[in-house]
Amino acid sequence: MMTARMTNILQVAVPVLETARLKLRGHGLPDFISCAAMWADPQVTQFIGGKPLTGEESWARLLRYVGHWSLLGFGYWVIEEKETGKFVGEVGFADYKRDLQPSLDGIPEIGWVLSSQAQGKGYATEAVRAATAWGDVHFLPGKTACIIHPENTLSVRVAEKCGYRQAQSTTYKGRPTLMFTREPQA
């Protein structure tokens, strides 16, 4: 069984980022309930896989986030409101080894997701800007990328506000997908 001390050791390697309204921090065991609730919401998953996740799938996702930081030195952060400490979503970089053409091999892929209660407040743009600023320092001189379902106009807008430009249309797991890339900002 993992002790509280072990949990803290895992989180030490994850940098904490702060914006005017948000705190981005590493995932811990107590975040599982909030993560699972968010990923079980059909409104949240409509354009991310198309179906709500089970608790088991959410658990695998949380472990994948922690594993990215441990193995690759980058990963996902929990997004929480600074004022309330409330979980509002997740943002970060990953290497998913996707079967996707063109390949994203060697290109960190950014992603973001907000609970339905947190949407429409500008949190996604604020969190993505903080993550990309961190990425601009840590991934130099390389670019980053993201993939978005074409009907997810809100995420397309966030990507564009944060400097991502559509590189091309493709298909991922039989679904139409837009691929965006971003060069590091000086």
Backbone as JSON Lines, residues from 0, in Angstrom:
{"i":0,"aa":"M","n":[0.83,-1.18,0.0],"ca":[0.0,0.0,0.0],"c":[0.88,1.25,0.0]}
{"i":1,"aa":"M","n":[0.49,2.24,-0.79],"ca":[1.27,3.46,-0.88],"c":[0.98,4.34,0.33]}
{"i":2,"aa":"T","n":[2.02,4.82,0.93],"ca":[1.86,5.69,2.09],"c":[1.78,7.14,1.65]}
{"i":3,"aa":"A","n":[1.35,8.01,2.55],"ca":[1.28,9.44,2.25],"c":[2.67,9.97,1.91]}
{"i":4,"aa":"R","n":[3.68,9.46,2.57],"ca":[5.04,9.92,2.3],"c":[5.43,9.59,0.87]}
{"i":5,"aa":"M","n":[5.11,8.39,0.39],"ca":[5.43,8.01,-0.98],"c":[4.69,8.91,-1.97]}
{"i":6,"aa":"T","n":[3.45,9.22,-1.69],"ca":[2.68,10.09,-2.57],"c":[3.37,11.44,-2.69]}
{"i":7,"aa":"N","n":[3.84,12.0,-1.58],"ca":[4.52,13.29,-1.6],"c":[5.81,13.23,-2.39]}
{"i":8,"aa":"I","n":[6.53,12.14,-2.3],"ca":[7.78,11.99,-3.05],"c":[7.49,12.06,-4.55]}
{"i":9,"aa":"L","n":[6.45,11.41,-5.01],"ca":[6.1,11.44,-6.42],"c":[5.76,12.84,-6.89]}
{"i":10,"aa":"Q","n":[5.11,13.62,-6.06],"ca":[4.68,14.96,-6.45],"c":[5.8,15.99,-6.4]}
{"i":11,"aa":"V","n":[6.88,15.71,-5.71],"ca":[7.97,16.67,-5.59],"c":[8.54,17.02,-6.97]}
{"i":12,"aa":"A","n":[8.62,16.04,-7.87],"ca":[9.22,16.25,-9.18],"c":[8.32,17.08,-10.1]}
{"i":13,"aa":"V","n":[7.06,17.26,-9.78],"ca":[6.14,18.0,-10.63],"c":[6.16,19.46,-10.22]}
{"i":14,"aa":"P","n":[6.54,20.34,-11.15],"ca":[6.55,21.76,-10.79],"c":[5.14,22.28,-10.57]}
{"i":15,"aa":"V","n":[5.02,23.24,-9.68],"ca":[3.74,23.91,-9.43],"c":[3.76,25.21,-10.22]}
{"i":16,"aa":"L","n":[2.72,25.41,-11.02],"ca":[2.58,26.64,-11.8],"c":[1.39,27.41,-11.26]}
{"i":17,"aa":"E","n":[1.51,28.72,-11.24],"ca":[0.39,29.54,-10.77],"c":[0.1,30.63,-11.77]}
{"i":18,"aa":"T","n":[-1.19,30.92,-11.92],"ca":[-1.66,32.03,-12.74],"c":[-2.45,32.95,-11.8]}
{"i":19,"aa":"A","n":[-3.1,33.93,-12.36],"ca":[-3.88,34.85,-11.53],"c":[-4.95,34.1,-10.73]}
{"i":20,"aa":"R","n":[-5.61,33.12,-11.36],"ca":[-6.73,32.45,-10.7],"c":[-6.52,30.97,-10.45]}
{"i":21,"aa":"L","n":[-5.47,30.4,-11.02],"ca":[-5.32,28.95,-11.0],"c":[-3.99,28.5,-10.41]}
{"i":22,"aa":"K","n":[-4.01,27.28,-9.89],"ca":[-2.79,26.59,-9.46],"c":[-2.75,25.28,-10.23]}
{"i":23,"aa":"L","n":[-1.63,25.0,-10.87],"ca":[-1.41,23.74,-11.57],"c":[-0.41,22.94,-10.76]}
{"i":24,"aa":"R","n":[-0.79,21.73,-10.38],"ca":[0.06,20.9,-9.52],"c":[-0.07,19.45,-9.94]}
{"i":25,"aa":"G","n":[0.84,18.63,-9.45],"ca":[0.82,17.21,-9.76],"c":[-0.38,16.49,-9.16]}
{"i":26,"aa":"H","n":[-0.74,15.38,-9.77],"ca":[-1.84,14.55,-9.29],"c":[-1.41,13.73,-8.07]}
{"i":27,"aa":"G","n":[-2.34,13.51,-7.18],"ca":[-2.13,12.65,-6.03],"c":[-3.33,11.72,-5.87]}
{"i":28,"aa":"L","n":[-3.22,10.77,-4.98],"ca":[-4.32,9.82,-4.76],"c":[-5.65,10.5,-4.43]}
{"i":29,"aa":"P","n":[-5.65,11.57,-3.64],"ca":[-6.93,12.22,-3.32],"c":[-7.64,12.82,-4.54]}
{"i":30,"aa":"D","n":[-6.93,13.01,-5.65],"ca":[-7.54,13.58,-6.86],"c":[-8.37,12.57,-7.64]}
{"i":31,"aa":"F","n":[-8.24,11.3,-7.32],"ca":[-8.93,10.28,-8.11],"c":[-10.44,10.51,-8.15]}
{"i":32,"aa":"I","n":[-11.06,10.83,-7.05],"ca":[-12.52,11.0,-7.02],"c":[-12.95,12.12,-7.96]}
{"i":33,"aa":"S","n":[-12.26,13.26,-7.92],"ca":[-12.6,14.37,-8.81],"c":[-12.32,14.04,-10.26]}
{"i":34,"aa":"C","n":[-11.2,13.37,-10.52],"ca":[-10.86,12.97,-11.89],"c":[-11.92,12.03,-12.45]}
{"i":35,"aa":"A","n":[-12.26,11.02,-11.67],"ca":[-13.24,10.03,-12.12],"c":[-14.6,10.68,-12.39]}
{"i":36,"aa":"A","n":[-15.01,11.6,-11.52],"ca":[-16.29,12.28,-11.72],"c":[-16.27,13.1,-13.01]}
{"i":37,"aa":"M","n":[-15.16,13.81,-13.25],"ca":[-15.07,14.62,-14.46],"c":[-15.11,13.75,-15.71]}
{"i":38,"aa":"W","n":[-14.32,12.67,-15.72],"ca":[-14.23,11.81,-16.9],"c":[-15.48,10.96,-17.1]}
{"i":39,"aa":"A","n":[-16.34,10.85,-16.1],"ca":[-17.61,10.12,-16.24],"c":[-18.72,11.0,-16.82]}
{"i":40,"aa":"D","n":[-18.46,12.28,-16.98],"ca":[-19.45,13.25,-17.46],"c":[-19.5,13.24,-18.99]}
{"i":41,"aa":"P","n":[-20.65,12.87,-19.58],"ca":[-20.75,12.82,-21.05],"c":[-20.49,14.17,-21.73]}
{"i":42,"aa":"Q","n":[-20.78,15.26,-21.04],"ca":[-20.51,16.58,-21.62],"c":[-19.0,16.79,-21.76]}
{"i":43,"aa":"V","n":[-18.23,16.29,-20.82],"ca":[-16.78,16.43,-20.85],"c":[-16.17,15.55,-21.94]}
{"i":44,"aa":"T","n":[-16.66,14.35,-22.09],"ca":[-16.04,13.38,-23.0],"c":[-16.62,13.39,-24.41]}
{"i":45,"aa":"Q","n":[-17.59,14.24,-24.66],"ca":[-18.25,14.29,-25.97],"c":[-17.25,14.3,-27.12]}
{"i":46,"aa":"F","n":[-16.21,15.11,-27.03],"ca":[-15.22,15.22,-28.1],"c":[-13.89,14.55,-27.76]}
{"i":47,"aa":"I","n":[-13.81,13.92,-26.6],"ca":[-12.6,13.22,-26.18],"c":[-12.95,11.75,-26.04]}
{"i":48,"aa":"G","n":[-12.88,11.04,-27.13],"ca":[-13.2,9.62,-27.11],"c":[-14.68,9.32,-27.31]}
{"i":49,"aa":"G","n":[-15.54,10.3,-27.08],"ca":[-16.95,10.15,-27.39],"c":[-17.81,9.45,-26.36]}
{"i":50,"aa":"K","n":[-17.21,8.95,-25.28],"ca":[-18.02,8.28,-24.27],"c":[-17.41,8.49,-22.88]}
{"i":51,"aa":"P","n":[-18.25,8.52,-21.86],"ca":[-17.74,8.66,-20.49],"c":[-16.82,7.49,-20.12]}
{"i":52,"aa":"L","n":[-15.87,7.77,-19.25],"ca":[-14.95,6.74,-18.79],"c":[-15.47,6.06,-17.53]}
{"i":53,"aa":"T","n":[-15.11,4.81,-17.39],"ca":[-15.41,4.08,-16.16],"c":[-14.39,4.49,-15.1]}
{"i":54,"aa":"G","n":[-14.64,4.11,-13.87],"ca":[-13.67,4.36,-12.8],"c":[-12.33,3.7,-13.11]}
{"i":55,"aa":"E","n":[-12.37,2.5,-13.65],"ca":[-11.14,1.79,-14.0],"c":[-10.34,2.57,-15.06]}
{"i":56,"aa":"E","n":[-11.02,3.11,-16.06],"ca":[-10.34,3.88,-17.11],"c":[-9.78,5.19,-16.56]}
{"i":57,"aa":"S","n":[-10.5,5.81,-15.65],"ca":[-10.01,7.04,-15.03],"c":[-8.79,6.76,-14.16]}
{"i":58,"aa":"W","n":[-8.8,5.63,-13.48],"ca":[-7.65,5.23,-12.65],"c":[-6.42,5.04,-13.54]}
{"i":59,"aa":"A","n":[-6.58,4.37,-14.68],"ca":[-5.46,4.16,-15.61],"c":[-4.94,5.51,-16.12]}
{"i":60,"aa":"R","n":[-5.83,6.43,-16.37],"ca":[-5.45,7.76,-16.84],"c":[-4.62,8.47,-15.76]}
{"i":61,"aa":"L","n":[-5.06,8.43,-14.52],"ca":[-4.33,9.07,-13.43],"c":[-2.93,8.47,-13.29]}
{"i":62,"aa":"L","n":[-2.82,7.15,-13.38],"ca":[-1.52,6.5,-13.3],"c":[-0.63,6.9,-14.46]}
{"i":63,"aa":"R","n":[-1.22,7.06,-15.63],"ca":[-0.46,7.48,-16.82],"c":[0.1,8.89,-16.61]}
{"i":64,"aa":"Y","n":[-0.68,9.77,-15.99],"ca":[-0.19,11.13,-15.72],"c":[1.04,11.09,-14.82]}
{"i":65,"aa":"V","n":[0.94,10.35,-13.73],"ca":[2.07,10.25,-12.8],"c":[3.27,9.6,-13.48]}
{"i":66,"aa":"G","n":[3.02,8.58,-14.28],"ca":[4.09,7.89,-15.0],"c":[4.83,8.78,-15.98]}
{"i":67,"aa":"H","n":[4.11,9.67,-16.65],"ca":[4.78,10.59,-17.57],"c":[5.83,11.43,-16.84]}
{"i":68,"aa":"W","n":[5.45,11.99,-15.7],"ca":[6.41,12.8,-14.95],"c":[7.6,11.96,-14.51]}
{"i":69,"aa":"S","n":[7.34,10.75,-14.04],"ca":[8.42,9.9,-13.53],"c":[9.39,9.47,-14.64]}
{"i":70,"aa":"L","n":[8.85,9.12,-15.8],"ca":[9.69,8.58,-16.87],"c":[10.2,9.63,-17.85]}
{"i":71,"aa":"L","n":[9.41,10.67,-18.11],"ca":[9.75,11.6,-19.18],"c":[10.06,13.02,-18.72]}
{"i":72,"aa":"G","n":[9.75,13.33,-17.47],"ca":[10.03,14.67,-16.97],"c":[8.99,15.7,-17.37]}
{"i":73,"aa":"F","n":[7.88,15.24,-17.9],"ca":[6.74,16.11,-18.2],"c":[5.48,15.28,-18.09]}
{"i":74,"aa":"G","n":[4.35,15.95,-18.0],"ca":[3.09,15.24,-17.85],"c":[1.95,16.22,-17.65]}
{"i":75,"aa":"Y","n":[0.94,15.76,-16.96],"ca":[-0.27,16.56,-16.73],"c":[-0.3,17.1,-15.32]}
{"i":76,"aa":"W","n":[-0.95,18.25,-15.21],"ca":[-1.19,18.89,-13.91],"c":[-2.68,18.86,-13.6]}
{"i":77,"aa":"V","n":[-3.01,18.85,-12.33],"ca":[-4.36,19.15,-11.87],"c":[-4.51,20.66,-11.97]}
{"i":78,"aa":"I","n":[-5.65,21.13,-12.43],"ca":[-5.96,22.55,-12.42],"c":[-6.92,22.78,-11.26]}
{"i":79,"aa":"E","n":[-6.55,23.67,-10.37],"ca":[-7.47,24.0,-9.28],"c":[-7.59,25.51,-9.14]}
{"i":80,"aa":"E","n":[-8.75,25.93,-8.67],"ca":[-8.96,27.35,-8.39],"c":[-8.1,27.73,-7.19]}
{"i":81,"aa":"K","n":[-7.36,28.8,-7.32],"ca":[-6.53,29.26,-6.2],"c":[-7.38,29.66,-5.01]}
{"i":82,"aa":"E","n":[-8.45,30.38,-5.27],"ca":[-9.28,30.93,-4.2],"c":[-9.96,29.84,-3.37]}
{"i":83,"aa":"T","n":[-10.45,28.79,-4.03],"ca":[-11.23,27.76,-3.33],"c":[-10.5,26.44,-3.16]}
{"i":84,"aa":"G","n":[-9.44,26.2,-3.95],"ca":[-8.76,24.91,-3.95],"c":[-9.55,23.84,-4.68]}
{"i":85,"aa":"K","n":[-10.62,24.23,-5.35],"ca":[-11.5,23.28,-6.04],"c":[-10.87,22.75,-7.33]}
{"i":86,"aa":"F","n":[-10.96,21.44,-7.53],"ca":[-10.52,20.78,-8.76],"c":[-11.38,21.28,-9.91]}
{"i":87,"aa":"V","n":[-10.74,21.78,-10.98],"ca":[-11.52,22.23,-12.13],"c":[-11.14,21.52,-13.42]}
{"i":88,"aa":"G","n":[-10.03,20.77,-13.43],"ca":[-9.66,20.06,-14.64],"c":[-8.22,19.62,-14.65]}
{"i":89,"aa":"E","n":[-7.73,19.36,-15.87],"ca":[-6.37,18.88,-16.07],"c":[-5.79,19.49,-17.34]}
{"i":90,"aa":"V","n":[-4.49,19.7,-17.34],"ca":[-3.77,20.21,-18.51],"c":[-2.36,19.65,-18.46]}
{"i":91,"aa":"G","n":[-1.77,19.44,-19.61],"ca":[-0.39,18.99,-19.61],"c":[0.06,18.44,-20.93]}
{"i":92,"aa":"F","n":[1.26,17.88,-20.89],"ca":[1.91,17.32,-22.07],"c":[2.06,15.81,-21.9]}
{"i":93,"aa":"A","n":[2.0,15.11,-23.02],"ca":[2.13,13.66,-22.98],"c":[2.79,13.14,-24.25]}
{"i":94,"aa":"D","n":[3.23,11.91,-24.17],"ca":[3.68,11.15,-25.33],"c":[2.83,9.89,-25.32]}
{"i":95,"aa":"Y","n":[1.75,9.91,-26.08],"ca":[0.78,8.81,-26.07],"c":[1.12,7.69,-27.04]}
{"i":96,"aa":"K","n":[2.17,7.85,-27.85],"ca":[2.53,6.82,-28.84],"c":[1.32,6.49,-29.71]}
{"i":97,"aa":"R","n":[0.61,7.53,-30.12],"ca":[-0.61,7.35,-30.92],"c":[-0.3,6.75,-32.3]}
{"i":98,"aa":"D","n":[-1.2,5.91,-32.76],"ca":[-1.15,5.4,-34.13],"c":[-1.85,6.44,-34.99]}
{"i":99,"aa":"L","n":[-1.09,7.45,-35.41],"ca":[-1.64,8.63,-36.05],"c":[-0.71,9.05,-37.19]}
{"i":100,"aa":"Q","n":[-1.29,9.46,-38.3],"ca":[-0.51,9.98,-39.41],"c":[-0.93,11.4,-39.7]}
{"i":101,"aa":"P","n":[-0.02,12.34,-39.79],"ca":[1.41,12.15,-39.56],"c":[1.69,11.87,-38.09]}
{"i":102,"aa":"S","n":[2.8,11.24,-37.87],"ca":[3.19,10.82,-36.53],"c":[3.52,12.03,-35.64]}
{"i":103,"aa":"L","n":[3.23,11.88,-34.37],"ca":[3.63,12.87,-33.37],"c":[4.84,12.4,-32.57]}
{"i":104,"aa":"D","n":[5.49,11.34,-33.05],"ca":[6.66,10.82,-32.33],"c":[7.69,11.93,-32.11]}
{"i":105,"aa":"G","n":[8.11,12.08,-30.87],"ca":[9.11,13.07,-30.52],"c":[8.56,14.48,-30.33]}
{"i":106,"aa":"I","n":[7.25,14.65,-30.49],"ca":[6.62,15.96,-30.31],"c":[5.7,15.89,-29.1]}
{"i":107,"aa":"P","n":[6.0,16.62,-28.03],"ca":[5.09,16.6,-26.88],"c":[3.7,17.08,-27.3]}
{"i":108,"aa":"E","n":[2.7,16.35,-26.85],"ca":[1.3,16.66,-27.19],"c":[0.6,17.25,-25.98]}
{"i":109,"aa":"I","n":[0.11,18.48,-26.14],"ca":[-0.6,19.12,-25.05],"c":[-2.08,18.74,-25.11]}
{"i":110,"aa":"G","n":[-2.68,18.66,-23.95],"ca":[-4.12,18.41,-23.86],"c":[-4.68,19.13,-22.65]}
{"i":111,"aa":"W","n":[-5.98,19.36,-22.67],"ca":[-6.65,20.02,-21.55],"c":[-8.08,19.54,-21.49]}
{"i":112,"aa":"V","n":[-8.6,19.52,-20.29],"ca":[-9.98,19.12,-20.07],"c":[-10.46,19.82,-18.79]}
{"i":113,"aa":"L","n":[-11.67,20.33,-18.84],"ca":[-12.24,21.0,-17.67],"c":[-13.54,20.33,-17.29]}
{"i":114,"aa":"S","n":[-13.83,20.3,-16.0],"ca":[-15.13,19.8,-15.55],"c":[-16.2,20.7,-16.15]}
{"i":115,"aa":"S","n":[-17.4,20.17,-16.34],"ca":[-18.45,20.97,-16.98],"c":[-18.78,22.22,-16.17]}
{"i":116,"aa":"Q","n":[-18.64,22.18,-14.85],"ca":[-18.93,23.34,-14.01],"c":[-17.9,24.46,-14.2]}
{"i":117,"aa":"A","n":[-16.71,24.12,-14.68],"ca":[-15.63,25.09,-14.81],"c":[-15.53,25.69,-16.22]}
{"i":118,"aa":"Q","n":[-16.3,25.16,-17.14],"ca":[-16.22,25.63,-18.52],"c":[-16.84,27.02,-18.67]}
{"i":119,"aa":"G","n":[-16.33,27.77,-19.64],"ca":[-16.87,29.09,-19.94],"c":[-16.35,30.21,-19.06]}
{"i":120,"aa":"K","n":[-15.3,29.96,-18.29],"ca":[-14.75,30.96,-17.38],"c":[-13.35,31.43,-17.81]}
{"i":121,"aa":"G","n":[-12.87,30.93,-18.94],"ca":[-11.53,31.29,-19.39],"c":[-10.42,30.48,-18.73]}
{"i":122,"aa":"Y","n":[-10.78,29.49,-17.93],"ca":[-9.77,28.69,-17.24],"c":[-8.9,27.89,-18.2]}
{"i":123,"aa":"A","n":[-9.48,27.36,-19.26],"ca":[-8.7,26.54,-20.2],"c":[-7.59,27.38,-20.82]}
{"i":124,"aa":"T","n":[-7.93,28.55,-21.32],"ca":[-6.92,29.41,-21.93],"c":[-5.84,29.78,-20.91]}
{"i":125,"aa":"E","n":[-6.24,30.12,-19.71],"ca":[-5.29,30.5,-18.66],"c":[-4.35,29.34,-18.33]}
{"i":126,"aa":"A","n":[-4.91,28.14,-18.2],"ca":[-4.1,26.96,-17.86],"c":[-3.18,26.56,-19.02]}
{"i":127,"aa":"V","n":[-3.7,26.59,-20.24],"ca":[-2.89,26.22,-21.41],"c":[-1.75,27.21,-21.58]}
{"i":128,"aa":"R","n":[-2.0,28.49,-21.38],"ca":[-0.92,29.48,-21.49],"c":[0.18,29.21,-20.45]}
{"i":129,"aa":"A","n":[-0.21,28.85,-19.24],"ca":[0.79,28.54,-18.21],"c":[1.59,27.29,-18.6]}
{"i":130,"aa":"A","n":[0.9,26.27,-19.09],"ca":[1.58,25.03,-19.49],"c":[2.51,25.28,-20.68]}
{"i":131,"aa":"T","n":[2.06,26.04,-21.67],"ca":[2.92,26.28,-22.83],"c":[4.13,27.15,-22.46]}
{"i":132,"aa":"A","n":[3.97,28.06,-21.53],"ca":[5.12,28.86,-21.08],"c":[6.16,27.94,-20.44]}
{"i":133,"aa":"W","n":[5.69,26.98,-19.65],"ca":[6.6,26.0,-19.06],"c":[7.25,25.17,-20.18]}
{"i":134,"aa":"G","n":[6.43,24.73,-21.15],"ca":[6.94,23.93,-22.26],"c":[7.95,24.67,-23.12]}
{"i":135,"aa":"D","n":[7.75,25.97,-23.29],"ca":[8.69,26.76,-24.09],"c":[10.1,26.71,-23.52]}
{"i":136,"aa":"V","n":[10.22,26.59,-22.23],"ca":[11.52,26.49,-21.57],"c":[12.05,25.06,-21.61]}
{"i":137,"aa":"H","n":[11.18,24.08,-21.42],"ca":[11.62,22.7,-21.25],"c":[11.71,21.89,-22.53]}
{"i":138,"aa":"F","n":[11.08,22.31,-23.6],"ca":[11.11,21.55,-24.85],"c":[11.92,22.22,-25.95]}
{"i":139,"aa":"L","n":[12.67,23.25,-25.62],"ca":[13.44,23.96,-26.64],"c":[14.39,23.01,-27.34]}
{"i":140,"aa":"P","n":[14.59,23.12,-28.61],"ca":[13.98,24.09,-29.51],"c":[12.73,23.55,-30.21]}
{"i":141,"aa":"G","n":[12.17,22.48,-29.69],"ca":[11.1,21.79,-30.4],"c":[9.72,22.39,-30.28]}
{"i":142,"aa":"K","n":[8.87,21.96,-31.17],"ca":[7.48,22.39,-31.18],"c":[6.64,21.43,-30.35]}
{"i":143,"aa":"T","n":[5.42,21.84,-30.05],"ca":[4.45,20.98,-29.4],"c":[3.23,20.89,-30.31]}
{"i":144,"aa":"A","n":[2.36,19.95,-30.03],"ca":[1.2,19.71,-30.89],"c":[-0.02,19.38,-30.04]}
{"i":145,"aa":"C","n":[-1.18,19.42,-30.67],"ca":[-2.4,18.93,-30.04],"c":[-3.34,18.44,-31.13]}
{"i":146,"aa":"I","n":[-4.22,17.53,-30.76],"ca":[-5.24,17.07,-31.69],"c":[-6.61,17.39,-31.09]}
{"i":147,"aa":"I","n":[-7.53,17.82,-31.96],"ca":[-8.84,18.26,-31.5],"c":[-9.9,17.78,-32.5]}
{"i":148,"aa":"H","n":[-11.02,17.31,-31.99],"ca":[-12.14,16.95,-32.85],"c":[-12.64,18.22,-33.53]}
{"i":149,"aa":"P","n":[-12.91,18.18,-34.84],"ca":[-13.3,19.39,-35.57],"c":[-14.54,20.1,-35.02]}
{"i":150,"aa":"E","n":[-15.44,19.38,-34.38],"ca":[-16.65,20.0,-33.84],"c":[-16.43,20.64,-32.46]}
{"i":151,"aa":"N","n":[-15.27,20.43,-31.89],"ca":[-14.96,21.0,-30.58],"c":[-14.44,22.43,-30.78]}
{"i":152,"aa":"T","n":[-15.34,23.32,-31.16],"ca":[-14.96,24.69,-31.49],"c":[-14.37,25.44,-30.29]}
{"i":153,"aa":"L","n":[-14.8,25.12,-29.08],"ca":[-14.24,25.8,-27.91],"c":[-12.76,25.47,-27.73]}
{"i":154,"aa":"S","n":[-12.4,24.2,-27.9],"ca":[-10.98,23.82,-27.77],"c":[-10.16,24.36,-28.94]}
{"i":155,"aa":"V","n":[-10.74,24.4,-30.13],"ca":[-10.03,24.99,-31.27],"c":[-9.7,26.44,-30.95]}
{"i":156,"aa":"R","n":[-10.66,27.16,-30.39],"ca":[-10.45,28.57,-30.03],"c":[-9.35,28.71,-28.97]}
{"i":157,"aa":"V","n":[-9.36,27.84,-27.95],"ca":[-8.31,27.88,-26.92],"c":[-6.95,27.64,-27.57]}
{"i":158,"aa":"A","n":[-6.85,26.63,-28.42],"ca":[-5.58,26.31,-29.08],"c":[-5.06,27.53,-29.86]}
{"i":159,"aa":"E","n":[-5.94,28.14,-30.63],"ca":[-5.54,29.29,-31.44],"c":[-5.12,30.48,-30.57]}
{"i":160,"aa":"K","n":[-5.84,30.73,-29.48],"ca":[-5.47,31.83,-28.57],"c":[-4.09,31.61,-27.96]}
{"i":161,"aa":"C","n":[-3.72,30.35,-27.83],"ca":[-2.45,30.0,-27.18],"c":[-1.32,29.75,-28.18]}
{"i":162,"aa":"G","n":[-1.54,30.14,-29.43],"ca":[-0.47,30.07,-30.42],"c":[-0.42,28.83,-31.28]}
{"i":163,"aa":"Y","n":[-1.37,27.93,-31.14],"ca":[-1.4,26.73,-31.98],"c":[-2.06,27.07,-33.31]}
{"i":164,"aa":"R","n":[-1.51,26.5,-34.37],"ca":[-2.05,26.71,-35.71],"c":[-2.35,25.36,-36.34]}
{"i":165,"aa":"Q","n":[-3.46,25.29,-37.05],"ca":[-3.84,24.01,-37.67],"c":[-2.8,23.62,-38.7]}
{"i":166,"aa":"A","n":[-2.27,22.42,-38.54],"ca":[-1.27,21.89,-39.46],"c":[-1.92,21.05,-40.55]}
{"i":167,"aa":"Q","n":[-2.93,20.27,-40.14],"ca":[-3.64,19.47,-41.12],"c":[-4.81,18.74,-40.49]}
{"i":168,"aa":"S","n":[-5.66,18.17,-41.35],"ca":[-6.75,17.3,-40.91],"c":[-6.28,15.87,-41.08]}
{"i":169,"aa":"T","n":[-6.71,15.01,-40.16],"ca":[-6.35,13.6,-40.22],"c":[-7.5,12.8,-39.62]}
{"i":170,"aa":"T","n":[-7.25,11.55,-39.37],"ca":[-8.23,10.67,-38.73],"c":[-7.53,9.95,-37.59]}
{"i":171,"aa":"Y","n":[-8.2,9.86,-36.45],"ca":[-7.66,9.12,-35.32],"c":[-8.77,8.23,-34.77]}
{"i":172,"aa":"K","n":[-8.5,6.93,-34.72],"ca":[-9.47,5.94,-34.26],"c":[-10.8,6.08,-35.01]}
{"i":173,"aa":"G","n":[-10.7,6.32,-36.3],"ca":[-11.88,6.38,-37.15],"c":[-12.67,7.68,-37.05]}
{"i":174,"aa":"R","n":[-12.15,8.64,-36.3],"ca":[-12.85,9.92,-36.13],"c":[-12.04,11.05,-36.76]}
{"i":175,"aa":"P","n":[-12.74,12.0,-37.39],"ca":[-12.01,13.14,-37.95],"c":[-11.29,13.9,-36.84]}
{"i":176,"aa":"T","n":[-10.09,14.37,-37.15],"ca":[-9.25,15.01,-36.15],"c":[-8.45,16.14,-36.8]}
{"i":177,"aa":"L","n":[-8.35,17.24,-36.1],"ca":[-7.51,18.36,-36.53],"c":[-6.22,18.3,-35.74]}
{"i":178,"aa":"M","n":[-5.11,18.47,-36.44],"ca":[-3.8,18.49,-35.78],"c":[-3.29,19.94,-35.79]}
{"i":179,"aa":"F","n":[-2.87,20.39,-34.62],"ca":[-2.35,21.74,-34.46],"c":[-0.91,21.65,-33.97]}
{"i":180,"aa":"T","n":[-0.08,22.61,-34.35],"ca":[1.29,22.67,-33.84],"c":[1.59,24.09,-33.37]}
{"i":181,"aa":"R","n":[2.59,24.19,-32.51],"ca":[3.01,25.48,-31.96],"c":[4.52,25.47,-31.81]}
{"i":182,"aa":"E","n":[5.13,26.53,-32.32],"ca":[6.57,26.71,-32.15],"c":[6.8,27.41,-30.81]}
{"i":183,"aa":"P","n":[7.93,27.16,-30.16],"ca":[8.22,27.83,-28.89],"c":[8.24,29.34,-29.08]}
{"i":184,"aa":"Q","n":[7.76,30.05,-28.07],"ca":[7.73,31.5,-28.1],"c":[9.0,32.03,-27.43]}
{"i":185,"aa":"A","n":[9.59,33.02,-28.03],"ca":[10.84,33.59,-27.5],"c":[10.58,34.42,-26.27]}
